[in-house]
Amino acid sequence: MGGSRYEKLAMIEKATLEAFRSAKAERMVVHDIDLRRRSLHECQKVGMDNFKASGSWLLLFKKKKKQYCFKKSNESSFFYESRR
């Protein structure tokens, strides 16, 4: 996909947020690791190979989107797997 780095980041954030909201609407538990995996999946779609879903990216994502009902865990929920 074309577009600047900024546009691609915006697409990744938008798709990740939409998936989060959809999972919450289905009353699914969403962990930090799920958000990271989802964003990495989305970065492949937009062709942004150098994207890393780092801890700082995740923190900024949650802050910007004002989504604080995430859970920290190394366990994955069905959030990522069911949306492939």
Secondary structure, 3 states (H helix, E strand, C coil): CCCCHHHHHHHHHHHHHHHHHHHHHCCCCCEHHHHHHHHHHHHHHHCCCCCCCCHHHHHHHHHHHCCCCCECCCCCCHHHHCCC
